């Protein structure tokens, strides 16, 4: 904190002295050479050096707001050039030669130089925060530049080209509306999930679905897994049927194995219910016998496909 106070105090002292010398020189030019009234001649320095300093401030604001600072910088150079030219007129007026020209003009240049350097750190911080880092020369050292001038220059040029091409802003992409359909939303949800988590999530919703059918369902939502992978994750093992033989009269009959998928369950239910059974009755029978959930439209599709299969008779009215 103390160092910062000393810095700003020194800057104010140097700036005040430089502004005073410049103002006096421009006053002599305005009042003694061109006859400007005393009151207006005193304000001459504010017109030139004040405008140049204000332009430097506007350059810093432009960088902070992400705009180009070329205009304010050009204005600063223009006003500083006019001020130096008028300081030269003062030196010629008193026959002071080059020494007087440097004496009167250097304070203007020094004032603008110190002000610009003081604000350059602020501009650099704003650019760095916005991701705009300027390219810097590589540190090859004096002997590196002298002994390997061509290689050092080629490497520096390559570095600059890489910096320019990599920092180029991509072309804006047109706005695409978000697809809100259920299948698209689910596909995006599964895309962000680990495949193992997706398998377990789907299995928890449909615990009775065999691995092959679950894998096909997940694949339709963009999770590309095989039936073997589903079985490995779920620790699925083929169903085993244990038969207990009983020779006593009236021994219970062994129930047939549970169908492996929905299609077989529908066909078994339709066979048990007969050709006149309604689709709703088939749905209820499948639910009661196997615990699988099927829709009436899916039942009609399976039975229609079975009816139209080669080698199947066309008798009967089908299922409604």
N, C-alpha and C positions, 0 to 999 in steps of 0.2 A: 504493500500500500504506500509506504514511504517513497519507494523508488518511482512509483507511478506519479505521485505528487510532484517529485523533483522533475520528472520528465515533462509534465504539462507546464510547470513553472518555467522551465528552460525554453520550451516551445513558445510560450507566450512572450518571453523576453526577446527571443530572437525575432519572432514575428512582429512584435511592436517596433523594434529597432529598424527592421527591413522596411516595414510599412511607412515609418517616419521619413527615412531617407528617400524612398520612392515618391512619397507625397510631396516632399520639398522640391525634388527635381522636376516633377510634373507641374508644380505650382510656378516655378520659374519659367518653364516653357509656356504655360498658358498665360501668365500675367505679363512677363517681361517681353516675350517674343511676339505673342499674338494679341496682347492687350485685353485679355479676358478680365472682367472686374474681379476685385479682390475676393469677395465672398464666393463667387462661382469657381475661381481658380483653386480655392482650398479644397473643393469637392472633386477636383479632377482625378486624384488618385483613387477615390472610391469608385469612379466610373470604370476604370480599367482593371486595377488589381482586385477590387471588390467583386467585380463581375467574374473575373477568372477564378477566384476562390469559391464563389457561389456555384460556378459551373463544375468545379471539382466535387463539391458537395452533392450536386445533382447526379454526377457520375456514380458516386457511392450509393445513392438512393436507387438508381437504375439497376445496379448489380444486385442490391438487396431484394428488389421486386422482380428479378429475373428478366429485365429488359436490357437492350443494348446500350452501352455507355459510350458509343462512338461519338454521338452528337455532342454531349457535354465535354468530352475530351478535345474535340476539334474547336469548340468555343473557347476552352481554356488556352489552347495554343494560339488562337487568333488574338485574343485580348492580351496575352503576354507578349506576343510579337509586336503589337501596336505600342504597348508600354515601353518596350526596349527601344523601339524606333524613336519615340519621343525623348527618352533619356539620352539618346545619341545627339539629338538636336540641342539639348542642354550643353553637352560637351562641346559641340561645335560652336555654340554661342559664346562660350567663355574661352575658346581656343585651347581646350584641355587635351585634345588628342585622344589616343586610344585609352590611356590611363583613366581619364575622366569618364569616358564611355563605359568602361568596365565598372568604375566606382558607382556610377548612377544606375546602371542596368542590372548589375549582379544582385542587389537586394531583391529586385522583383523576381528574378529566376530562383533565388534561394528561398524566398517565401513560398512560392508555388511548389518548389521541389519538396520542401519539408512538409507542407500541407498534404501533398499527394502521397508521400511515403507514410505519413501518419494514418491516412485513410486506407492505404492499400491493404493493411492487415485486416481491417474490418471487411473489405471487399473479398479478401481471400477466405475468411471464415464463412461468409455467406455462400460463396461458390462451393466450398468444400461441403457445407451442409446440404446443398442442392445436388451434390454428386458431380459437380463440374470442377475437376482437378486439372490444372494446366500441365502440359508436358514439361519435363525438366531435363536439362542436359546431363548426360551420364558423367560420372566423376572418374575420368581416365587419368587425370593429373597432367602436369605440363609435359613431362617426358613422353607420356602416352600420346598426346596430340602431336608432339614434334616427331617422334620416331615411327608412329603408325597413323599418319594423318589420314590416308585414304580409308583404312579400315575403320578408324574411329568415326570418320564422317559417314561412312556407309552404315555403321551400326546405329549412329544417331538418327540418320534419316529413316531407317527401318523402324526405330522406336517411335518416331514421330508419326509415321504412317499408321502403325498399329494403334497408337493412341487415338488418332483421328477416326479411323474406321471402326474401332470398337466402341467409341463413345457417341457414334452417330445415333440420333434418336430414330427408333423404328417408325414406319409410317402408321398413322392411326388406323385402326381396324373399324369397319362399320359395326354399329351395335346390332347384336343378334338377340332376338327375343328368346327368353328362357322357356324351354319346353316343359309345360306343367302336367303333361299326361302322366297317369299313374305308373305306367311301365317305364317311362323315361326317368321319373323321379327315383323309382326303385333301382334302376340301372345305375344312376349316379351314386345312390347310397351304397350299393354293393361294390362299386368301383373303388370306393375309399376304404373298404374293409379288407382285412386279411382273409385269404381264401378259407383258412381253417375256421375263422370266426363266422364267415358267411355260411359254411356248411352246418355249423352247430346252430346258427340262428334259424336257418331254414328247417332243420330237423326238429327244432323245438316247436315250430308252428305245425309241422305235419309229421309226427313221430312214426306213423305207420307206413309211410311211403318208402319203398325199397330204394337201395342206393342208386340203381340205374335211373329210375324215374326222377329221383332228387337231383342227380347230376345233370339230367337233361333240362330240368326246370331252372337250375342255376345257370346253365350255359345260355339259356334264352335271355337272361338278365346280365350277360357279359362276364360271368364268373366261369371260366373255362376249366372245369374239373371233370375227371372221369369217374365211372362207377367204382373202380378200385380205390381211387383216392378218397372218395366219400366213405367207403367201407372202412378204410384204414383209420380215418379220423374218428368215425363213430364206434370203432371196434366192433363192427357188424360181423356176425358169423351166420352161415346158412342155417336155416331152421332144421331142427332134428325132431323126428317123430318116433316116439317110444311106444311100442306095442306090448301090451300086457295080455298074455294068452290066458283064457279062462275056459276050461272044458265043461264047466257046469252049465246046465240048461238055462237059457235066458240070459246068457252073458251079453253085456252091452256091446253094441257095434262100435267099431273104430271110425271116428269121423274123418272124412277126407281132409287132406292138408289145405291150409289157407292159400288161396290163389296168390301168385307172386305179384300181380299188378292189377290195375283197375280194369283193363280190358278183359282179362280172364275172369275177374270177379263178376263183371256185367254179363258175360256169356254164360257163366254157371248159373247166375240168378235167373236169366231169361230161360235157360233150359229147365230149371226147376219150376218156374211159374207157368210155363207154357206160352204158345205163340200169341195168345190174346191178352197177355198181361200189359198193363199200362207202364209207361216210362217211370211214373212216380212210384209204382209198386216195385219196379226193379231197383230204383234208388233206395227205397226202404229196406229191401231184402239185402242189398250189398252192405248197407250200414249195419244191419242186424247181424249178418253172417261174418263179416270181415272187419267191420269198424272203419272202412274206407269211406270217404266223402266223395260222391260223384254227382254231377248235375244231370238234369233230364235231357238237355240238349246233347251232352256228351254220350248219354245212353243211346239216344236215337242215332247218333253218328256211328257208334260202334256196331249197333245191330244192323244199320243199313249197309255198312261196309261188309259185314259178315254175310248178309243176305245176297249181296251182289258179287260175292267172291266166286271165282270159277269152281264149278263142281257142286255148288250149293243149289238146291231146288228152289223154284220160284213160287211154290204153293203158299197159301196163307195170305193174310192181309197185313202182316208185319206188326210193328209195335207203335203205339201212339203215345 
